[in-house]
Amino acid sequence: MASFVLLLKDYEDEEKVIYHFGPNEQIMGKIELNKKNETIQEVTHVVNANNESKFYFDRAAQRLAMCLNRENGQFPNQQHLNRKNNATSIGYPTFEGFFDLSIYV
């Protein structure tokens, strides 16, 4: 079974970056990464009958942490995260498997 998380950049400056995140553009919460303190917080919860907000928040937070640490603080405008059965041909390892990342800038 695959899961999908969409991230859309809302705001970025030298101190923080804010994304909308969720399963699609109609059902989204808001997540903020503080670049100086390297902290991530859920600003607005995802309201979805199929999954808890924590499900989407955990995956979005992992991706933002990768952008900060592995990609030298480069935060694309839009990101899709597709998780497919703990393995994909292209992706970054995480604690729960691999994410297949399609990034559109």
N, C-alpha and C positions, 0 to 999 in steps of 0.2 A: 504494500500500500504506500502511496506517495502522499506527501503533504506539501503545501505551497504557502509561502509567506512572501508578501509583497512589501517592499520598503520604498517610500517616496520621500525625498528630502524636502523639508519644509523651510529650514533656516540653518545657516552656518556662519560663524565668525571665528575669531582666534581662540575663543574660550569654550564654545560649545557647538554641537550639531544636533538638530532635532529632525526626526523622521516620523512620518505616519507609517504604521505597520499593521498588517492583518492579512486575511485570506484573499481579499479583493478590495477594489477601490470604494465599494459601498460599505464595507464593514472594517473600520480601522480604528486603532488607538494611536497614541503618540508616545514616543520614546526619546529621551534626551541623554546624550553622552557629553559629560564635562571633560574636555581635553586636558585641562590643567590638573584636575584631581584624579582623572581616569576613573570616574564613577559613572554608572548608568542607572537611570531611574525611569520608571513607567509613569508618564505624566497623565495619560488618559488610557483607561482599559479598553480592550477589544470586547465588544458585546456580540457574542456569537453562540447560538444554541448548540453547535456541533462540538466545540472545543473551549476550554477555559482560556482566559486571557494569558495566563502564565505559559501556556503552550506556545503561543505566538511570541510573547515577550522573550522567553528563553532563547528562541532561535534568532530573533532580531538582535538581541544583546550579544550573542556569540558572533554574529556577522559584523557588528559595529566594532567589537573588540579586535577582530581580525583586521579591519580597515585601519584602526589606530596603531596596532602593533606590527603587523606583517606587511602592510601596504603603505607605510610611512605617512599615515594620517590623510590619505586620499579617500574622500567620501563621495562616491558617484551619486548622481541625481536620482537614479532609479535602480533598484536591485530586485531580482527574483531569486528566491531560495526554493529549490525543489529537492526534497529528501526522498530517496527511492531505496527502500529495503536495505538500509545500512551500507550500500555501496553504489558508486557510480563510476563511470569511466573518467570523468573530470570532476575535480572538487578538492576541497580542503578537509582534512581530518578534524573531527570534533569528538567530544566525549560520547556521543550517541551514534556515530557513524560518519557518513560523508554527505556533504551538501554539493549538489550540482549547481553551479552559480552561473547565471546569465545576467550580465551587467550591461545596462544601456545608459550611455551618457549623452 
